[in-house]
Amino acid sequence: MTSRIRSIALLSVLLGAPLAQPALADASLATQPTYSYQLIDTFEVKGRQGVTSDGEFYYVSGSKALYKYDKSGKLIQSNETPFEGYPIPANHIGGIDVFNDEIFVSAENFADGIGKDIQIAIHDAKTLKLKRAFSFEPSSGQQEVSGICVDTNKRIVWMVSWVGEESGRYIYGYSLDTGKYLRKVHLQPPPQWIQGIHYWKGKLYVTADDGTADDKEPDNLYRVDVTDKTYAHVVREKVFDDVKFQGEIEAGGVDPKTGDFLVLFNRGSRIVLGMVKGFYPGYDREISEVYRYKVTPFSAK
């Protein structure tokens, strides 16, 4: 601290005036949440990895399955052999997104916290069957994939990682049109244990399993302000202290017709390195549920 700043601080204390806070390096950065989130309802689903919507249906991913639900939460279609036709063998699906009647699937081979053979698999939203796929770029540094989304504005497919040396520090972008790797963006500050990513109205949002379930700590949603820079500003958007039981947050997305935010939570199971290892007292199975929230811009309140 310089002598000038020390003098100002001392004078403020003597006069009883509040101490001025240092200015942000970039005064344009927003530091507060954009929306408030009011829980509407929940419904149980078969998949445990993520949920998305095209406005007409809800699509849910399991580790080894894809499901389609109507807007009342009724299961209407399943694909429990989703890896048929994959150019690279896979055994695990993370989060998903839907765009132009296609489901974008984050797929890999995953076991005991280690992922490999990452790929983006694109399924038909009507049949849930594979249409095409393309692999990730190893030079990106990505070591696992937990979620995926389509940035319809920049026409970029973004992926996130749950584990690995770069976990939580970067998001990875691929061209929606060609599948070519474009760049990675450094998140500042980086969330921990990212599970999902979604795009909404010019911003990216990531869900993070950063609360310790054993200590009943809530998980969080973060907003990511991506620009043309190599880094992006991160703001905590919501604390999920309103769930039935603190467990594991997964991927989510916004219903484009209603504007409701959907997010998948698992409760009851103990998770070790991404795998179910027993259950908490009072549970003999894992329960996967979609939480549906009404979203209101703070400026509209």
Secondary structure as the mmCIF struct_conf table of DSSP 4:
data_model
#
loop_
_struct_conf.conf_type_id
_struct_conf.id
_struct_conf.beg_label_comp_id
_struct_conf.beg_label_asym_id
_struct_conf.beg_label_seq_id
_struct_conf.end_label_comp_id
_struct_conf.end_label_asym_id
_struct_conf.end_label_seq_id
HELX_RH_AL_P HELX_RH_AL_P1 SER A 3 LEU A 15
TURN_TY1_P TURN_TY1_P1 GLY A 16 GLY A 16
HELX_LH_PP_P HELX_LH_PP_P1 ALA A 17 LEU A 24
BEND BEND1 ALA A 25 ASP A 26
TURN_TY1_P TURN_TY1_P2 ALA A 27 SER A 28
BEND BEND2 GLN A 32 GLN A 32
BEND BEND3 THR A 34 THR A 34
STRN STRN1 TYR A 35 VAL A 45
BEND BEND4 LYS A 46 LYS A 46
BEND BEND5 ARG A 48 GLN A 49
STRN STRN2 GLY A 50 SER A 53
BEND BEND6 GLY A 55 GLU A 56
STRN STRN3 TYR A 58 GLY A 62
TURN_TY1_P TURN_TY1_P3 SER A 63 LYS A 64
STRN STRN4 ALA A 65 TYR A 69
TURN_TY1_P TURN_TY1_P4 LYS A 71 SER A 72
BEND BEND7 GLY A 73 GLY A 73
STRN STRN5 LEU A 75 ASN A 79
BEND BEND8 GLU A 80 GLU A 80
TURN_TY1_P TURN_TY1_P5 PRO A 82 GLY A 85
BEND BEND9 PRO A 87 ILE A 88
STRN STRN6 HIS A 92 PHE A 99
TURN_TY1_P TURN_TY1_P6 ASN A 100 ASP A 101
STRN STRN7 GLU A 102 ALA A 111
TURN_TY1_P TURN_TY1_P7 ASP A 112 GLY A 113
STRN STRN8 ILE A 114 ASP A 124
TURN_TY1_P TURN_TY1_P8 ALA A 125 THR A 127
STRN STRN9 LEU A 130 SER A 135
HELX_RH_3T_P HELX_RH_3T_P1 PRO A 138 SER A 140
STRN STRN10 GLY A 147 ASP A 151
TURN_TY1_P TURN_TY1_P9 THR A 152 ARG A 155
STRN STRN11 ILE A 156 VAL A 160
BEND BEND10 TRP A 162 GLY A 164
TURN_TY1_P TURN_TY1_P10 GLU A 165 ARG A 169
STRN STRN12 TYR A 170 SER A 175
TURN_TY1_P TURN_TY1_P11 LEU A 176 THR A 178
STRN STRN13 TYR A 181 GLN A 188
BEND BEND11 PRO A 189 PRO A 189
HELX_LH_PP_P HELX_LH_PP_P2 PRO A 190 PRO A 191
BEND BEND12 GLN A 192 TRP A 193
STRN STRN14 ILE A 194 TRP A 200
TURN_TY1_P TURN_TY1_P12 LYS A 201 GLY A 202
STRN STRN15 LYS A 203 ALA A 208
BEND BEND13 GLY A 211 GLY A 211
HELX_RH_3T_P HELX_RH_3T_P2 ALA A 213 ASP A 215
TURN_TY1_P TURN_TY1_P13 LYS A 216 LYS A 216
STRN STRN16 ASN A 220 ASP A 225
BEND BEND14 ASP A 228 THR A 230
STRN STRN17 TYR A 231 VAL A 239
BEND BEND15 VAL A 243 PHE A 245
STRN STRN18 GLU A 248 VAL A 254
TURN_TY1_P TURN_TY1_P14 PRO A 256 THR A 258
STRN STRN19 PHE A 261 ARG A 267
BEND BEND16 GLY A 268 GLY A 268
STRN STRN20 SER A 269 VAL A 272
TURN_TY1_P TURN_TY1_P15 LEU A 273 GLY A 274
STRN STRN21 MET A 275 PHE A 279
TURN_TY1_P TURN_TY1_P16 PRO A 281 GLY A 282
BEND BEND17 ASP A 284 ARG A 285
STRN STRN22 ILE A 287 PRO A 297
HELX_RH_3T_P HELX_RH_3T_P3 PHE A 298 ALA A 300
#
